[in-house]
Amino acid sequence: MPELPDFQPPERRKPGMFAGLRANFLTGLVVIAPIGLTAWLVWTVMGWVDGFVLPLVPQRFKPEQYIGINLRGLGAIVFFLFTLFVGWIAKGLIGRSLLGYAERLVDQMPVVRSVYSGLKQIAETVFAQQETSFDKACLIEYPRKGIWAIGFISTNAKGEVNTIIPVEEQLVSVFLPTTPNPTSGFLLFVPRSDIIELKMSIEDAAKLVISAGLVYPNPKDPAAPPLVENAEKPTAE
């Protein structure tokens, strides 16, 4: 039988200089972009607060007339101190009385009370100090059986929702976030037996949702199952 010539695989071309420059540029962009955008956002917000607060400060208290320099962020500091003072007053007996009187006065204004009530609910939801965060991350079958999605357990369903749904077991309120924007999503009422609780933290689950499945928590955790690409493949005998 004639011998077949040895097969020589084609040599792989080395990346050129421009390919290396492109890779270095993209790597630097990944490092610089988050830092630059964060600094720009902080600088812009501070300037916006200064433009709103500093005109309310008397001229004799502004330091730029003494040092000749416009200190950016001074308005943010004044706003922070003023907010602390208002919070301290509102927690006292006199402050609570004044706040209650002001709210009763606002309730008598048809349009204003609707705007104030909505803004107050938003502020209490975002800045409330009491523990109102999600309990745990979980897996539920959505949008159909056999397909799983990450959700966040809120509370046990209560009131009319829990009594009117024809399910014998306890219902649980689950927030199902969307990718890559987890601030929007769906509120689902799921039976307790249909929920698989996850050990990962809420932050890790949120990262997984935002990254569209690219960032998994603790990939080197010894308790975690091995990844598919690292599993040993059976060898053909």
Secondary structure, 3 states (H helix, E strand, C coil): CCCCCCCCCCCCCCCCHHHHHHHHHHHHHHHHHHHHHHHHHHHHHHHHHHHHHHHHCCHHHCCHHHHCCCCCCHHHHHHHHHHHHHHHHHCCHHHHHHHHHHHHHHCCCHHHHHHHHHHHHHHHHHHCCCCCCCCEEEEEECCCCCCEEEEEEEEECCHHHHHHCCCCCCEEEEEEECCCCCCCEEEEEEEHHHCEECCCCHHHHHHHHHCCCCCCCCCCCCCCCCCHHHCCCCCCC
